[in-house]
Amino acid sequence: MAAAPVWSVDPRTGKQREQVAVEATVQEVDAAVRAAGAARGALADRAVRAAFLRSAAEGLEVARDALVETADAETALGPARLTGELARTAYQLRAFAGIVDEGAFLDVIINHPDDTATPPVPDLRRYKVPLGVVAVYSASNFPFAFSVAGGDTASALAAGCPVVVKAHPDHPALSELVAGVLRRAAAGHGIPEGVVGLVHGFEAGIELIRHPLVAAAGFTGSVRGGRALFDAAAARPVPIPFHGELGSLNPVLVTEAAAAERAEEIGGGLAGSMTLGTGQFCVKPGLVLVPSGTGGDRLVKSLADAVGDSEPGVLLDHRMRDNFVAGVRERAGLEGVESPVTPGPGGEHTVSPGFLTVPASRLTEEGAYDLLLEECFGPVTVVVRYEDDGEATAVLSRLPGNLTATVQVSSEEAAGHGRGPELLAELTPLAGRVLVNGWPTGVAVAPAQHHGGPYPATTSTSTSVGGTAVERWLRPVAYQNAPEALLPPELRDDNPLGLPRRFNGVLER
């Protein structure tokens, strides 16, 4: 049987642009993983892999125009958005190069023998080593930043792990181009091009997670797809870590005082956040608790005015468009749910943004309205009108884990008065990032960033954005009573590599 073709498709028309590749066979997946494994030794030198990451960033920038053109043709996200995303991706690669140079991520700890301790302490030296080949599953909505050269790949390479990427079917042509950039950057530093493998096809993705040489996996996508891969990773004869980002509602709580103080500002900000990128951000605010009464009414009117002025947009593919239209229709059909601005089809290939409203009393118990507590991918949000703090808390208590949770407070509450201090504590169990008087769309690449959260937001406690993302691909190992001459340079007393470390209980930098 001939291998199935892989087509690049224009989401603006639904028409095929070009055949990019064919879906990988079992043998081709095996070859890609083995080539990646063979390249592992070439990443052992931290200076080499830091230089590789910087060259990869430079390569993306040199090829920017061609890459952005192809990305826009396959995703319809627009040149401005994609140019910014490419810049973010290059910045992220350089940031991980800096982390590699610094070496703190190795977490070096040295304890000399201490016979006076109870029990006695032998000579112990601990640091972290790379896991091995990492399988990376690209996301649809960030064709640069969460794809072939995105955060999973960049952090894995920084850890010293080769990668094999399962390309997303929404941007296969771009995936091939970016993989070429990374491979050329690798070759420029004497690293085998197999250090970055690329495979296409659904079955190839299944074979990848099952391959015995794959040591860990990173995924960004749907709850259904991510959970299937997570289960497959756990069911292997040798289970492996699976770091998946699966879905998030990203709740927002607007206090009564905040609505009274700045209803129009909050309504306009919400409109901009929920429609950004045609509502295709993983941190889109999908459920917003707004108080009943005059302030809340003003906020809803402001939101309706702003969303009503928004233009229809193209989603990443027609399957997502169909799911969005069906999902909105099902939610809007529930008794008591209203549509001040009706979301839905905007044309043959587009969708129109909108929002739904529902009384909080409908969501405080299990039932048909649980559908409103699930993510609907696209430009829609659910506004929940609550009567009092107890009702808002009851709704929050029913939410699953999220990437973000946001509270909009008044200036008085922000100063620590009223319920201000309680609100962060109430939201913290729900999410990995808690925002005050902001909007969750926009995930800064920074050392303190955390992009993760309780299940189903993610399947682990790690982050996929920021410097600590590298920790996902490492494991600690300790050497006991090893002669100095046998130790890796990172663990020797004289610290020949100049690494930050904890030496006999003292943190050295």
MARKOL-79032 format. One record per residue (C-alpha): x, y, z; residue number from 0. Coordinates in Angstrom, 1 decimal. Each point is the difference from the previous one (the first is absolute). Example, Ala and Ser with C-alpha at 12.3 -4.5 7.8 and 13.67 -1.06 7.14 Angstrom:
REM residues 2
<x 12.3, y -4.5, z 7.8, n 0>
<x 1.4, y 3.4, z -0.7, n 1>
This chain:
REM residues 509
<x 0.0, y 0.0, z 0.0, n 0>
<x 1.3, y 3.4, z -1.0, n 1>
<x 0.8, y 2.4, z 2.9, n 2>
<x -2.7, y 2.7, z 0.5, n 3>
<x 1.0, y 3.4, z -1.4, n 4>
<x 0.4, y 3.0, z 2.3, n 5>
<x -1.6, y 3.1, z -1.4, n 6>
<x 0.5, y 3.7, z 0.9, n 7>
<x -3.5, y 1.5, z 0.1, n 8>
<x -1.1, y 3.7, z -0.2, n 9>
<x -2.5, y 0.5, z 2.9, n 10>
<x -1.4, y 3.1, z -1.8, n 11>
<x -1.3, y -2.1, z -2.8, n 12>
<x 0.3, y -3.6, z 1.1, n 13>
<x 1.9, y -0.9, z -3.1, n 14>
<x 3.2, y -2.0, z -0.1, n 15>
<x 3.1, y 2.0, z -0.7, n 16>
<x 2.7, y -2.6, z -0.6, n 17>
<x 1.0, y -3.5, z 1.0, n 18>
<x 2.7, y 0.4, z 2.6, n 19>
<x 0.9, y -3.6, z 0.9, n 20>
<x -1.5, y -3.4, z 0.7, n 21>
<x -1.0, y -1.4, z 3.4, n 22>
<x 2.8, y -1.7, z 1.7, n 23>
<x 0.1, y -3.8, z 0.1, n 24>
<x 0.9, y -2.0, z 3.1, n 25>
<x 3.5, y -0.5, z -1.5, n 26>
<x 0.4, y 3.7, z -0.7, n 27>
<x -1.0, y 0.9, z 3.6, n 28>
<x 2.5, y -2.6, z 1.3, n 29>
<x 2.7, y 1.5, z -2.3, n 30>
<x -0.7, y 3.6, z 1.2, n 31>
<x 0.2, y -1.1, z 3.7, n 32>
<x 3.2, y -2.0, z -0.5, n 33>
<x 1.6, y 2.9, z -1.8, n 34>
<x -0.9, y 2.4, z 2.8, n 35>
<x 1.4, y -2.5, z 2.5, n 36>
<x 3.2, y -0.2, z -1.9, n 37>
<x 0.4, y 3.8, z 0.1, n 38>
<x -0.3, y 0.1, z 3.8, n 39>
<x 3.8, y -0.1, z 0.6, n 40>
<x 0.5, y 3.1, z -2.1, n 41>
<x -2.2, y 2.0, z 2.4, n 42>
<x 2.2, y -0.9, z 3.0, n 43>
<x 2.1, y 3.1, z -0.2, n 44>
<x -2.0, y 2.9, z 1.5, n 45>
<x 1.9, y 2.6, z -2.0, n 46>
<x -0.8, y -1.8, z -3.3, n 47>
<x -3.7, y -0.3, z 0.8, n 48>
<x -0.3, y 3.6, z 1.1, n 49>
<x 1.7, y 1.1, z -3.3, n 50>
<x -2.4, y -2.3, z -1.9, n 51>
<x -3.0, y 1.7, z 1.7, n 52>
<x 1.2, y 3.4, z -0.9, n 53>
<x 0.7, y -1.0, z -3.6, n 54>
<x -3.5, y -1.4, z -0.2, n 55>
<x -1.5, y 3.3, z 1.2, n 56>
<x 2.1, y 1.9, z -2.6, n 57>
<x -1.1, y -2.5, z -2.7, n 58>
<x -3.6, y 0.7, z 0.7, n 59>
<x 0.5, y 3.7, z -0.2, n 60>
<x 1.9, y -0.2, z -3.3, n 61>
<x -2.8, y -2.1, z -1.5, n 62>
<x -2.7, y 2.1, z 1.6, n 63>
<x -1.8, y 1.3, z -3.1, n 64>
<x -0.3, y -3.5, z -1.6, n 65>
<x -1.0, y -1.6, z 3.2, n 66>
<x -2.7, y 2.6, z 0.9, n 67>
<x -1.4, y -0.2, z -3.6, n 68>
<x -0.4, y -3.7, z 0.3, n 69>
<x -1.3, y 0.1, z 3.5, n 70>
<x -2.7, y 2.5, z -1.0, n 71>
<x -1.0, y -2.0, z -3.0, n 72>
<x -0.6, y -3.1, z 2.2, n 73>
<x -1.5, y 1.7, z 3.1, n 74>
<x -1.5, y 3.3, z -1.0, n 75>
<x 1.4, y 1.6, z 3.2, n 76>
<x 1.3, y 3.0, z -1.9, n 77>
<x 3.5, y 1.2, z -0.6, n 78>
<x 0.1, y 2.4, z 2.9, n 79>
<x -0.9, y -2.6, z 2.6, n 80>
<x 2.3, y -2.6, z -1.6, n 81>
<x 3.0, y 2.4, z -0.2, n 82>
<x -0.4, y 0.6, z 3.7, n 83>
<x -0.3, y -3.6, z 0.7, n 84>
<x 3.2, y -0.8, z -2.0, n 85>
<x 1.8, y 2.7, z 2.0, n 86>
<x -1.2, y -1.6, z 3.2, n 87>
<x 1.2, y -3.4, z -1.1, n 88>
<x 3.5, y 1.3, z -0.9, n 89>
<x 0.1, y 1.9, z 3.4, n 90>
<x -0.9, y -3.3, z 1.8, n 91>
<x 2.7, y -1.9, z -1.7, n 92>
<x 2.6, y 2.6, z 1.0, n 93>
<x -1.4, y 0.1, z 3.6, n 94>
<x 0.5, y -3.8, z 0.3, n 95>
<x 3.5, y 0.4, z -1.4, n 96>
<x 0.7, y 2.4, z 2.8, n 97>
<x -1.4, y -2.5, z 2.5, n 98>
<x 2.4, y -2.6, z -1.4, n 99>
<x 2.9, y 2.3, z 0.3, n 100>
<x -0.8, y 0.8, z 3.6, n 101>
<x -0.4, y -3.6, z 1.0, n 102>
<x -2.2, y 0.5, z 3.1, n 103>
<x -2.6, y -2.4, z -1.5, n 104>
<x 2.4, y -2.9, z 0.7, n 105>
<x -0.7, y 0.5, z 3.7, n 106>
<x 3.5, y -1.0, z 1.2, n 107>
<x 0.1, y -1.0, z 3.7, n 108>
<x 3.2, y -1.3, z 1.6, n 109>
<x 0.3, y -1.4, z 3.6, n 110>
<x 3.4, y -1.1, z 1.3, n 111>
<x 0.1, y -2.8, z 2.6, n 112>
<x -1.2, y 0.8, z 3.5, n 113>
<x 0.5, y -2.7, z 2.6, n 114>
<x -1.5, y 2.1, z 2.7, n 115>
<x -3.4, y 0.1, z -1.6, n 116>
<x -2.7, y -2.5, z 1.0, n 117>
<x 0.0, y -2.2, z -2.0, n 118>
<x 3.5, y 0.8, z -1.4, n 119>
<x 0.0, y 1.7, z -3.4, n 120>
<x 2.2, y -1.5, z -2.8, n 121>
<x 1.5, y 2.0, z -2.8, n 122>
<x -3.1, y 0.8, z -2.2, n 123>
<x -0.1, y 2.0, z -3.2, n 124>
<x -3.3, y 0.7, z -1.8, n 125>
<x -1.0, y 1.6, z -3.3, n 126>
<x -2.5, y -0.4, z -2.8, n 127>
<x 0.5, y -1.9, z -3.3, n 128>
<x -2.1, y 0.0, z -3.2, n 129>
<x -2.7, y -2.6, z -0.3, n 130>
<x 0.6, y -0.9, z -3.7, n 131>
<x -2.1, y 0.4, z -3.1, n 132>
<x -3.1, y 2.2, z 0.5, n 133>
<x -3.1, y -0.3, z -2.2, n 134>
<x -1.5, y 3.5, z -0.6, n 135>
<x -3.6, y 0.3, z -1.2, n 136>
<x -0.6, y 3.3, z -1.8, n 137>
<x -2.9, y 2.3, z 0.8, n 138>
<x -2.4, y 1.4, z -2.6, n 139>
<x -0.4, y 3.5, z 1.3, n 140>
<x 3.7, y 1.0, z 0.4, n 141>
<x 1.7, y -1.2, z -3.2, n 142>
<x 3.4, y 1.5, z 1.2, n 143>
<x -0.1, y 0.3, z 3.8, n 144>
<x -1.6, y -3.4, z 0.8, n 145>
<x 1.1, y -2.0, z -3.1, n 146>
<x 3.2, y -1.3, z -1.6, n 147>
<x 2.3, y 2.7, z 1.5, n 148>
<x -2.3, y 0.8, z 3.0, n 149>
<x 0.4, y -0.2, z 3.7, n 150>
<x 0.0, y -3.8, z 0.3, n 151>
<x 2.7, y -0.4, z -2.6, n 152>
<x 2.1, y 2.9, z 1.2, n 153>
<x -0.1, y -1.1, z 3.7, n 154>
<x 0.7, y -3.7, z -1.0, n 155>
<x 3.0, y 1.0, z -2.1, n 156>
<x 1.2, y 2.2, z 2.9, n 157>
<x -0.2, y -2.9, z 2.3, n 158>
<x 2.1, y -2.1, z -2.4, n 159>
<x -2.8, y -2.0, z -1.4, n 160>
<x -0.5, y -0.6, z -3.8, n 161>
<x -3.6, y 0.3, z -1.2, n 162>
<x -2.3, y -1.6, z -2.5, n 163>
<x -2.9, y 2.3, z -0.8, n 164>
<x -3.4, y -1.2, z -1.1, n 165>
<x -1.1, y 2.8, z -2.4, n 166>
<x -3.4, y 1.5, z 0.3, n 167>
<x -2.2, y -0.6, z -3.0, n 168>
<x -1.1, y 3.6, z -0.1, n 169>
<x 3.5, y 1.3, z -1.0, n 170>
<x 2.0, y -2.9, z -1.5, n 171>
<x 1.9, y 2.2, z -2.6, n 172>
<x 1.1, y 2.4, z 2.7, n 173>
<x 1.1, y -2.9, z 2.2, n 174>
<x 2.3, y -1.3, z -2.8, n 175>
<x 1.5, y 3.4, z -0.5, n 176>
<x 0.7, y 0.6, z 3.7, n 177>
<x 1.4, y -3.5, z 0.4, n 178>
<x 2.4, y 0.8, z -2.8, n 179>
<x 1.1, y 3.2, z 1.8, n 180>
<x 0.7, y -1.9, z 3.2, n 181>
<x 1.9, y -2.8, z -1.8, n 182>
<x 2.2, y 2.5, z -1.9, n 183>
<x 0.8, y 1.7, z 3.3, n 184>
<x 0.9, y -3.4, z 1.6, n 185>
<x 2.3, y -0.9, z -3.0, n 186>
<x 1.8, y 3.3, z 0.4, n 187>
<x 1.2, y -1.1, z 3.4, n 188>
<x 0.8, y -3.6, z -0.9, n 189>
<x -3.2, y -1.4, z 1.4, n 190>
<x -1.8, y -2.7, z -2.1, n 191>
<x -3.1, y 1.3, z -1.7, n 192>
<x -1.9, y -2.9, z 1.5, n 193>
<x 0.0, y 1.9, z 3.3, n 194>
<x -3.3, y 1.5, z -1.2, n 195>
<x -2.2, y -2.6, z -1.6, n 196>
<x -3.4, y 0.7, z -1.6, n 197>
<x -2.8, y -2.4, z -0.8, n 198>
<x -3.5, y 0.5, z -1.4, n 199>
<x -3.3, y -1.9, z 0.6, n 200>
<x -2.3, y -1.0, z 2.8, n 201>
<x 1.3, y -3.6, z 0.1, n 202>
<x 3.6, y 1.3, z 0.1, n 203>
<x -0.9, y 1.9, z 3.1, n 204>
<x -1.2, y -3.2, z 1.7, n 205>
<x 3.1, y -1.9, z -1.1, n 206>
<x 2.2, y 2.8, z 1.3, n 207>
<x -1.4, y -0.1, z 3.6, n 208>
<x 0.4, y -3.8, z 0.0, n 209>
<x 3.6, y -0.1, z -1.3, n 210>
<x 2.3, y -1.5, z 2.6, n 211>
<x 2.8, y 2.6, z -0.5, n 212>
<x -2.4, y 2.9, z 0.6, n 213>
<x 0.7, y 1.1, z 3.6, n 214>
<x -2.6, y 2.8, z 0.5, n 215>
<x -2.7, y 1.9, z -1.9, n 216>
<x -1.4, y 3.5, z -0.2, n 217>
<x -3.5, y 0.8, z -1.4, n 218>
<x -2.2, y 3.0, z -0.6, n 219>
<x -3.5, y -0.7, z -1.2, n 220>
<x -3.4, y -1.3, z 0.9, n 221>
<x -1.1, y -1.8, z 3.1, n 222>
<x -1.0, y -3.0, z -2.1, n 223>
<x 3.2, y -0.3, z -2.0, n 224>
<x 2.3, y 0.8, z 2.9, n 225>
<x -1.7, y -2.5, z 2.4, n 226>
<x 0.3, y -2.8, z -2.6, n 227>
<x 3.7, y 0.7, z -0.4, n 228>
<x 0.4, y 0.3, z 3.8, n 229>
<x -1.6, y -3.4, z 0.5, n 230>
<x 2.2, y -1.5, z -2.7, n 231>
<x 3.1, y 1.4, z 1.7, n 232>
<x -1.1, y -1.5, z 3.3, n 233>
<x -0.9, y -3.4, z -1.6, n 234>
<x 3.5, y -0.6, z -1.5, n 235>
<x 2.0, y -2.8, z 1.5, n 236>
<x 2.3, y 2.8, z 1.2, n 237>
<x -2.3, y 3.0, z 0.7, n 238>
<x 1.4, y 3.4, z -0.8, n 239>
<x -0.8, y 3.6, z 1.1, n 240>
<x -2.7, y 1.7, z -2.1, n 241>
<x -0.2, y 3.7, z 0.4, n 242>
<x -3.3, y 1.0, z -1.7, n 243>
<x -1.9, y 3.2, z -0.2, n 244>
<x -3.6, y -1.1, z -0.7, n 245>
<x -2.6, y 2.7, z 0.5, n 246>
<x -0.9, y 2.9, z 2.2, n 247>
<x -3.1, y 2.2, z 0.8, n 248>
<x 2.1, y 2.8, z 1.5, n 249>
<x -2.7, y 1.4, z 2.4, n 250>
<x -0.3, y 3.7, z 0.8, n 251>
<x -1.7, y 1.3, z 3.1, n 252>
<x -1.2, y 3.7, z 0.0, n 253>
<x -0.8, y 1.3, z 3.4, n 254>
<x -3.1, y 2.2, z 0.6, n 255>
<x 2.3, y 2.9, z 0.9, n 256>
<x 2.1, y -0.4, z -3.1, n 257>
<x -3.1, y 0.0, z -2.2, n 258>
<x -1.3, y 3.1, z 1.7, n 259>
<x 3.3, y 1.8, z -0.4, n 260>
<x 1.0, y -0.9, z -3.6, n 261>
<x -2.6, y -2.1, z -1.7, n 262>
<x 0.7, y 1.4, z -3.5, n 263>
<x 3.7, y -0.5, z 0.3, n 264>
<x -0.4, y -3.6, z 1.0, n 265>
<x -2.5, y -0.7, z -2.7, n 266>
<x 2.2, y 1.4, z -2.7, n 267>
<x 3.1, y -1.9, z 1.3, n 268>
<x -2.0, y -3.2, z 0.1, n 269>
<x -1.1, y 0.4, z -3.5, n 270>
<x 3.6, y 0.5, z -1.2, n 271>
<x 1.2, y -3.0, z 1.9, n 272>
<x -2.7, y -2.5, z -1.0, n 273>
<x 0.2, y 1.0, z -3.7, n 274>
<x 3.8, y 0.2, z -0.3, n 275>
<x 1.2, y -2.4, z -2.7, n 276>
<x -3.6, y -0.8, z -0.8, n 277>
<x -0.3, y -1.5, z 3.5, n 278>
<x 2.6, y -2.6, z -0.7, n 279>
<x 2.3, y 0.6, z 3.0, n 280>
<x 0.3, y -2.7, z 2.6, n 281>
<x -0.3, y 2.7, z 2.7, n 282>
<x -3.2, y 1.6, z -1.5, n 283>
<x -2.4, y 1.0, z 2.9, n 284>
<x -2.8, y -2.5, z -0.6, n 285>
<x -2.1, y 0.6, z 3.1, n 286>
<x -0.5, y 3.3, z 1.7, n 287>
<x -1.9, y 0.5, z 3.3, n 288>
<x -1.7, y 3.4, z 0.0, n 289>
<x -2.2, y 1.4, z 2.8, n 290>
<x -3.7, y 0.6, z -0.5, n 291>
<x -1.1, y 3.7, z 0.3, n 292>
<x 0.8, y 3.3, z -1.7, n 293>
<x 3.8, y -0.4, z -0.1, n 294>
<x -0.2, y -3.5, z -1.6, n 295>
<x -2.6, y 1.2, z -2.5, n 296>
<x 2.3, y 2.8, z -1.1, n 297>
<x 2.8, y -2.5, z -0.4, n 298>
<x -2.1, y -2.3, z -2.1, n 299>
<x -1.1, y 2.9, z -2.2, n 300>
<x 3.6, y 1.1, z -0.5, n 301>
<x 1.0, y -3.6, z -0.9, n 302>
<x -2.9, y -0.2, z -2.5, n 303>
<x 0.9, y 3.3, z -1.7, n 304>
<x 3.6, y -1.0, z -0.4, n 305>
<x -0.6, y -3.6, z -1.1, n 306>
<x -2.8, y 1.2, z -2.3, n 307>
<x 2.6, y 2.2, z -1.8, n 308>
<x 2.4, y -2.9, z -0.5, n 309>
<x 0.4, y -1.5, z -3.5, n 310>
<x -0.5, y -3.6, z -0.9, n 311>
<x 3.2, y -2.0, z -0.1, n 312>
<x 1.5, y -3.3, z -1.4, n 313>
<x 0.7, y -2.9, z 2.4, n 314>
<x 3.0, y -2.2, z -0.5, n 315>
<x -1.8, y -2.6, z -1.9, n 316>
<x -3.6, y -0.9, z -1.0, n 317>
<x -0.2, y -2.8, z 2.5, n 318>
<x 0.5, y 2.5, z 2.8, n 319>
<x -2.5, y 2.3, z -1.7, n 320>
<x -2.6, y -2.8, z 0.0, n 321>
<x 0.7, y -0.9, z 3.6, n 322>
<x -0.3, y 3.7, z 1.0, n 323>
<x -3.4, y 0.5, z -1.7, n 324>
<x -1.3, y -3.3, z 1.4, n 325>
<x 1.3, y 0.8, z 3.5, n 326>
<x -1.5, y 3.5, z 0.1, n 327>
<x -3.3, y -1.3, z -1.3, n 328>
<x -0.2, y -2.7, z 2.7, n 329>
<x 0.8, y 2.4, z 2.8, n 330>
<x -2.3, y 2.7, z -1.2, n 331>
<x -2.9, y -2.5, z -0.2, n 332>
<x 0.1, y -0.5, z 3.8, n 333>
<x -3.0, y 1.5, z 1.9, n 334>
<x 0.8, y 3.3, z 1.5, n 335>
<x 3.1, y 0.6, z -2.1, n 336>
<x -0.2, y 3.3, z -2.0, n 337>
<x 2.1, y 1.3, z -2.9, n 338>
<x 0.4, y 3.8, z 0.2, n 339>
<x 2.4, y -0.3, z -3.0, n 340>
<x -0.6, y -3.3, z -1.8, n 341>
<x 3.2, y -1.9, z -0.8, n 342>
<x 0.0, y -2.3, z -3.0, n 343>
<x 0.7, y -0.3, z -3.7, n 344>
<x 1.0, y 3.3, z -1.6, n 345>
<x 0.2, y -1.4, z -3.5, n 346>
<x 1.0, y -3.1, z -1.9, n 347>
<x 3.5, y 0.0, z 1.5, n 348>
<x -0.3, y 2.4, z 3.0, n 349>
<x -1.5, y 0.3, z 3.4, n 350>
<x -1.5, y 3.0, z 1.8, n 351>
<x 1.0, y 0.7, z 3.7, n 352>
<x -2.6, y 0.2, z 2.7, n 353>
<x -0.8, y -0.9, z 3.6, n 354>
<x -2.7, y -1.8, z 2.1, n 355>
<x -1.4, y 1.0, z 3.3, n 356>
<x -1.5, y -2.3, z 2.7, n 357>
<x -1.1, y 0.4, z 3.6, n 358>
<x 2.5, y -1.5, z 2.5, n 359>
<x -2.7, y -2.0, z 1.6, n 360>
<x 0.0, y -2.3, z -3.1, n 361>
<x 3.6, y -0.9, z 0.6, n 362>
<x 0.1, y -0.8, z 3.7, n 363>
<x -1.0, y -3.7, z -0.4, n 364>
<x 0.9, y -2.8, z -2.4, n 365>
<x -2.1, y -0.4, z -3.1, n 366>
<x -0.4, y 1.1, z -3.6, n 367>
<x 1.5, y 3.4, z 0.8, n 368>
<x 3.4, y -1.6, z 0.6, n 369>
<x 0.5, y 0.5, z -3.7, n 370>
<x 0.5, y 3.7, z 0.8, n 371>
<x 3.0, y -1.0, z 2.2, n 372>
<x 1.8, y -1.5, z -3.0, n 373>
<x 2.3, y 1.9, z -2.4, n 374>
<x -1.5, y 1.0, z -3.3, n 375>
<x 2.9, y 0.7, z -2.4, n 376>
<x -0.7, y 3.2, z -1.9, n 377>
<x -1.3, y 3.6, z 0.6, n 378>
<x -2.6, y -0.6, z 2.6, n 379>
<x -0.2, y 0.4, z 3.8, n 380>
<x -2.7, y -0.7, z 2.6, n 381>
<x -1.0, y 2.8, z 2.3, n 382>
<x -1.4, y -1.3, z 3.3, n 383>
<x -2.1, y 2.4, z 2.0, n 384>
<x 0.2, y -0.6, z 3.7, n 385>
<x -2.2, y 1.5, z 2.8, n 386>
<x 2.5, y -0.1, z 2.9, n 387>
<x 3.5, y -1.2, z 1.0, n 388>
<x -1.2, y -3.3, z 1.1, n 389>
<x -1.5, y -0.8, z -3.4, n 390>
<x 3.2, y 1.0, z -1.7, n 391>
<x 2.0, y -2.2, z 2.3, n 392>
<x -2.4, y -2.9, z -0.7, n 393>
<x 0.7, y 0.3, z -3.7, n 394>
<x 3.7, y 0.3, z 0.4, n 395>
<x 0.0, y -3.1, z 2.2, n 396>
<x -1.3, y -2.1, z -3.0, n 397>
<x 2.7, y 1.0, z -2.4, n 398>
<x 2.7, y -2.4, z -1.3, n 399>
<x 3.7, y 1.0, z 0.0, n 400>
<x 1.0, y 2.9, z -2.1, n 401>
<x 3.1, y 1.7, z -1.4, n 402>
<x -1.1, y 3.3, z 1.3, n 403>
<x -2.5, y 1.6, z 2.3, n 404>
<x -0.7, y 3.8, z 0.1, n 405>
<x -1.6, y 2.4, z 2.5, n 406>
<x -1.1, y 3.5, z -0.8, n 407>
<x 0.0, y 2.1, z 3.1, n 408>
<x -0.7, y 3.6, z 1.0, n 409>
<x 2.8, y 2.4, z 1.0, n 410>
<x -1.2, y -0.4, z 3.6, n 411>
<x 0.2, y -3.8, z -0.2, n 412>
<x 3.4, y 0.2, z -1.7, n 413>
<x 1.2, y 1.9, z 3.1, n 414>
<x -0.8, y -3.0, z 2.2, n 415>
<x -3.5, y 1.0, z 1.2, n 416>
<x -3.2, y -1.9, z -0.2, n 417>
<x 0.3, y -3.5, z -1.6, n 418>
<x 3.2, y 0.9, z -1.8, n 419>
<x 2.4, y -2.2, z 2.0, n 420>
<x -2.4, y -3.0, z -0.1, n 421>
<x -0.5, y 0.0, z -3.7, n 422>
<x 3.5, y -1.1, z -1.0, n 423>
<x -0.2, y -2.9, z 2.5, n 424>
<x -3.3, y -1.0, z -1.5, n 425>
<x 1.3, y -0.1, z -3.5, n 426>
<x 3.5, y -1.5, z 0.6, n 427>
<x -1.3, y -3.7, z 0.2, n 428>
<x -1.5, y 0.5, z -3.4, n 429>
<x 3.0, y 1.0, z -2.2, n 430>
<x 3.7, y 0.2, z -0.6, n 431>
<x -0.1, y 3.8, z -0.6, n 432>
<x -2.2, y 2.4, z 1.9, n 433>
<x -0.5, y 3.5, z -1.4, n 434>
<x -1.3, y 3.2, z 1.6, n 435>
<x -1.6, y 2.7, z -2.1, n 436>
<x 1.4, y -1.4, z -3.2, n 437>
<x -0.9, y -2.5, z -2.8, n 438>
<x 1.6, y -3.4, z -0.4, n 439>
<x 0.6, y 0.1, z -3.8, n 440>
<x 3.7, y 0.6, z -0.4, n 441>
<x 2.5, y -2.3, z 1.7, n 442>
<x 3.3, y 1.7, z 0.6, n 443>
<x 3.2, y -2.0, z -0.5, n 444>
<x 1.7, y 0.7, z 3.3, n 445>
<x 1.8, y -1.9, z 2.7, n 446>
<x -2.9, y 0.4, z 2.5, n 447>
<x -2.7, y -1.1, z -2.5, n 448>
<x -2.2, y -3.0, z 0.7, n 449>
<x -2.1, y -1.3, z -2.9, n 450>
<x -1.7, y -3.0, z 1.5, n 451>
<x -2.6, y -0.9, z 2.5, n 452>
<x -2.1, y -2.7, z 1.7, n 453>
<x -1.4, y -2.7, z -2.3, n 454>
<x -1.5, y 0.2, z -2.6, n 455>
<x 2.0, y 3.2, z -0.7, n 456>
<x 3.2, y -2.1, z 0.1, n 457>
<x 0.9, y -3.5, z 0.9, n 458>
<x 3.0, y 1.0, z 2.1, n 459>
<x 1.0, y 2.7, z 2.5, n 460>
<x 2.5, y 1.4, z -2.5, n 461>
<x 0.0, y 3.1, z -2.2, n 462>
<x 0.3, y 0.0, z -3.8, n 463>
<x 1.1, y 3.7, z -0.1, n 464>
<x 2.9, y 1.6, z 1.8, n 465>
<x 3.4, y -1.1, z 1.1, n 466>
<x -1.2, y -2.8, z 2.4, n 467>
<x -1.6, y -1.8, z -3.0, n 468>
<x 3.4, y -1.7, z -0.4, n 469>
<x -0.5, y -1.9, z 3.2, n 470>
<x -2.5, y -2.3, z -1.8, n 471>
<x 2.7, y -1.7, z -1.9, n 472>
<x 2.5, y -0.7, z 2.8, n 473>
<x 0.4, y -2.5, z 2.8, n 474>
<x 2.2, y 0.2, z 3.0, n 475>
<x 2.8, y -2.4, z 0.7, n 476>
<x 2.3, y -0.2, z 3.0, n 477>
<x 3.5, y -1.5, z 0.2, n 478>
<x 1.2, y -1.4, z 3.3, n 479>
<x 3.6, y -0.3, z 1.0, n 480>
<x 1.1, y 0.3, z -3.7, n 481>
<x 3.7, y 0.9, z -0.4, n 482>
<x 0.6, y 3.5, z -1.3, n 483>
<x 1.6, y -1.3, z -3.2, n 484>
<x -3.1, y -2.0, z -0.9, n 485>
<x -2.5, y 2.8, z 0.6, n 486>
<x -1.5, y 2.1, z -2.8, n 487>
<x 1.5, y 3.5, z -0.1, n 488>
<x -3.2, y 1.5, z 1.3, n 489>
<x 0.5, y -1.7, z 3.4, n 490>
<x 3.6, y 0.4, z 0.7, n 491>
<x 1.2, y 2.1, z 3.0, n 492>
<x 2.0, y 2.5, z -2.0, n 493>
<x -3.2, y 0.9, z -2.1, n 494>
<x 1.9, y 0.2, z -3.3, n 495>
<x -3.1, y 1.0, z -1.9, n 496>
<x -0.8, y 2.9, z 2.4, n 497>
<x -3.6, y -1.3, z 0.7, n 498>
<x -2.3, y 1.4, z 2.7, n 499>
<x -0.3, y -2.7, z 2.7, n 500>
<x -0.7, y -0.8, z 3.6, n 501>
<x 3.3, y -1.1, z 1.5, n 502>
<x -0.2, y -1.5, z 3.5, n 503>
<x -3.2, y 1.9, z 0.7, n 504>
<x 1.2, y 3.4, z -1.3, n 505>
<x -1.5, y 1.4, z -3.2, n 506>
<x 2.8, y 1.1, z -2.3, n 507>
<x -0.4, y 2.2, z -3.1, n 508>
